[in-house]
Amino acid sequence: MIWYAWYASTPVLDPYTKPEVQLDGVNGLDLQFFEFTGGDGTLIEGCVVTRKEIPGAMTPRLSRIRDLLNTRGNLLTLDSQAGVVLVSTTWDHGIENSMNYAESLAGAGYTCVLWNPRGKGAGRREYCSYGYYEAADVPLLLDALKEVVGDTAPVAAVGQGFGASLLMLAASREPRIRCMVSMDSFCILKSALMRAMEADWGGTAGYVPFWLMEFGMRVRAGYSSYEVVPVDAARSLTIPAMLVCTDELFFSNLQDTLTMYAAVPGPDKIVFHGRMNHEPYGTKVREHVEIVEGRHGEKIEEHYQIHLYDGEDDLMAFVAEWIQDNNRLSKPKVLPGELPGMACKQY
């Protein structure tokens, strides 16, 4: 049992990511590397990604995204956008694995910031916590970034998978993040792991290996899958949110995305999903109905307006345009009891 607890928890605590690749000399992009110290003292490498101002020095992705955005005509300018965009996708090799999204957003004129949440060198972190611990690095990243690029406000966040969980947990606590794009986020780590166990073992037989895996996580990394709950962080968001299901990651599905979408309070939210093969080209919105059971057994219909995209370039064009419309500084609020004309405190 002890051996299996170790065996089952290893791929959770040390998830596989693509091997590291060399990023020097990326065509069409300027890469500025820097370092900062994480919340637990780990040395972490970051990278600021911007588009080069050299005519003709563009990758195929940069050319495609700029042509697409020019055709759509929804961005005010393709040369520079206000603020920065934090981009995170994987726990290990986070800079390399997030570069495709950063390249698209840099092509739209944004200043993108990537980092490697696992850390750098011999002191890098041994175990992944899906943002439970790593989210504490985000305020320190923003502090360090201010020394590199100057004023960073307003800040947008774009995450997928691990990065979506990390940034959702961070955005619920960090007031400098002013809008959130979450792709393929699970609602609670426990449910994602339980689904995987049920698929491998079938039905209730998956509970035994799950509890052994949970025991291994607690002993080795000091946290439980019950404690990593991005959907709870979504409920406390006070900023605009864009929820996306790409169907690229096995541990997150459309139901997770809709649950996250429903959890975000307020009207400033939108949900996206890829257009299916049976849907005519050019379809923009899909009506989705979920049947849920009420407290007394009654059936309740929940209706969702899901916006559709065609391929990654189309999705990133939507993301670039949505960030432009929603990444803004908070409005000043007058505290109770203050007289008109007095200075307002800004949050």
N, C-alpha and C positions, 0 to 999 in steps of 0.2 A: 504493500500500500504506500509506503514511503517512497519507494522507487517510482511508482506510477504518478504520485503527486508531483514529483520532480519532473518526470517525463512529460506529463500533460500540461504543466504550467510553463515549460520552456518556450514553446512557440508563441505563447501569449506575452510573456515578459521580454522576449527577444525576437520580435516579429521579423520575418525576412523582408529585406528591401533590395532594390537593384544595386549592383556593385557601383562603387564610386567611379566617376569618370572625370577626365581632365577638362576644366572649364576655361583655361586660359585662351585668349584669342577668339572668343565667340564673335562671329561676324555680326555687325549691326548693333552690338550691345556694349555698353561700358559697364565693367564690373569693378566695384570698389569694395574690397574686403576690409573687415574690422573685427575686433574681438571685444567681448564683454564678459563679466562674471555673472553666472546664474545665481538663483536664489539659494542654492546649496553650496556655492563656492566653485562650481564646475566652470572651467573655461570654455566659452562657446564662441564659435566663429559665425559672423554674419556677413551679408553681402548686399550692397546697394546696386540695383540693376536699373539702368536708364538706356534709352535709345541713343545711338551715336548720331551726331548731327553731320553726317557725311553722305552726300548724295550717292545713291547706288550701292552703299554698303549695307545691304539688308539680306537677311535670311529669307527663304521661301515663306516661313510662317509670318514674319514681319510684313512682307509684301502682301500676303493674303489678307491679313487682318486689317491693314491700312486701306486696301482696296475695298474691302467689305464695308468698313466704317464710312469711307468716303461715299460709297453708293447709298448707304442708309441715310446719311446726312443728319444724324441725331446728336453727334458730339459737336460741341461748340468749336473745338479746335483739336487737331491731332498733334500739335507740337508740344503742349504741356498742359497737365491737369493739376488742380490744386491738391496739396497734401500728398501723403504717401499711402501705399497699400502693403500691408503685411501679408505674405503668402506662405502657407505651410501645408505640407501634404504628408510627409513621412517622418518617423522618429529618427531613423538613421539616414545619413546622406541627404538631409533635408534640403540643402541648397541645390544639389544636382537634380533631385526628383521633383522640385518645384519650379525648375527653370522654364518648362514649357508654358505654364500659366503666366509666369513673370514676363516671358518673351512677348506673349500676346498683349498683356496689359502695358508693357513698355512701348509696344508698337502703337498703342492708343494714346501715348503721351504721359503715362503715369510713372512715378518713381516707386519702384517695387523693392521690398526688403525681404530677404530670405535669411534663414539661419538653420543651423543643425542642432535640434533639441537634445540630441544625445551628448553633445559636447565634443571636445577636441583633445587629442593626445592621450597620454597614459591615464589621466584622471577622468576619462569620459564615463558616462553613467552606464551601469551594468544592466539595469532593468527599465523597461518602458512602462509608464503608468497612464498613457492615453490622456495626458493633460492634467491628471490629478495633482502631480507635482510640477510638471513642466510649465503649467500656466503661470506660475510665480515668476518665470523668467521674462514675461512680456513687459511689465513695467520697467524692468531693468534694461531690456532691449530698447525701449523707447527713450529712456534716459541717455543711453550710449549713442543712440542714433542722432539725438539732438546735437551732440558734439561733432558728428560726422557731416551732416547735411544742413544743420541749422534748424529753423522752424519746421516742424513736422505736421502741424495741425492743418486740416483735420486728418484723422487716420482711419482708413478702411481696413477690413480684415477679410481675407479670402482663404478658406481652408477646405481640404478634402480628407475624408477618412479620419485618420489620427489628427491631422491638422484642424479639421472641423471641430472635433471634440476639444482640442487644446484651446483654440481661439474662442469657441463658445463659452468655455469656462472662464477665460480671461476677459472677454467682452462684458460679461455680467458684473465684473468688478472694476474694470479699468475705464475711467470716464473719458480718456483720450481717444478711445475707439468709438467712432461715430456711426458706423454702419457695418453690417456683418453679412458675408456670403458664405453659407454653409452647404457643402456638397457631400452627399453620402455619409452623413453622420448617423451613427446608431443612437437610440434614445437612452439606453442604459447598457453598460458593458455586460452586465449579468445576462440580460436577455439575448444579446448577440452571441455570447458564448454558449448559452443554453440551447439556442437554435442549432449551433454547430454540433453540439453533443447529441442532440436528438436525431440529427441527420445521420450521424455515424453509428449511433447505438440503437436508435428507434424508441420512441415513446418514453415511458418512465424509466427504462433501463439506463438512460443518459444521466439520471440524477446522481448515481453513485460516482461515476468518473468526474462529473461536474464538481461535486463536493470535495473530491480528492484534489482536483485542479485548484479549487478555491483555497484549500488548505495550503497547497504549495505556494500560491501567490502571497498569502498572508505571511507565511514564514520567511519567504525569500525576499519579498519586496515591501512588506509592511502595509499593504492596502488590500481592499476587497473589491471585487467587481461590482458589488452593490453600491460602492461609494463613488463610482465614476458615472455621473448622471447628467449628460448634456441637456436632456429635456428639462430638468429642474433649472438649469442656468438659463435656458430659453424663456422660461416663465418669468424670469426677473429682468429680461431685456427691456431697456427703455429707448432703444434705437431702432431704425429700420432694419429689416432682415429679409434676405433672399435665400430661400431653401431650394436646393437642387438635388434631384436624383438622376445620376448618370448610368446606373445599373452596371458600373464597372467593378464594384467591390462586393464580395460575397456576403459580408456581414451587415450590409445595409440595403434596404429595399424601399420601394415607393411608400409602403405603409409607415416605415420609420420617418421618412421625409414629411408625410402628411401629419403625423403625430407631432413632430417638431414644429411644423407650420401652425397647427392648431394651438400649440402651447405658447407661441409668441403673442404677447398682449398687444392691443392697439391695431389700427388699420394699416400701418406702414409695413406691410409684408407682402410677399409674392412667392409663388411656388412654380418651379420649372421641372419638366420631364422631357426626355427625348421623344420625337415624333415616331410612332410605330409604323411598320411597313404597310398596314392596312389603311392608314390614314392618308388622305390625299395630300400631295405636296402643296405647301402653302398654308396648311391648317395651322392656325395660331393658338387656339384654345380648345381644351377638352373638358367636357363636363364629367366629373367623377363623383359617384355616389357611394358612400359607405353606410352599411346597415349595422347599427349597434343596438345592443339590448339594454334597456333602461333598468332602473332599480326594481321595478315591479314586473319585469318580464316583457314590457312593451317594446316594440321595434321602433327605433328612431333613425331617420334618414339624415345623414350629414352630407352636404353638397360642397364640392370643391371646384374652383375654376383653375385648372392646371394650364399654365402657359407652355407652349411647345417650342423646341429648337431643333435644328437640323445639323447635327455634327458639332465637333468641338469649336470650330471657328465661329459658327453662329452663336453658340453658347457664350463664348468669351466676348463677342460683340455685345450681347445682351448684358453681360456682367459690367463691361466698360461703361456702357450707357447708363446702367442702373446706378453705379457708383457715382457718376457725375451728378445724377439727380438727387442722391440721398446722402452723400458724404459731405456734411456741413457741420459747422460749429454749433454748439448748443445755444439756445436763446437765453439772454439774461433773465433772471427771475427776481422779483422783488420780494424780500422777506416780509412776513406778516408784521404789521406795526410800523413799517417804514413810511415816511411821508413822500408824496410825489416830489420828484426833482432830486431826491437823495440818491447817492451812488447805489447801484444794484450789485448784488453779489452774483457772479457767474459760475455755473457749475459745469 
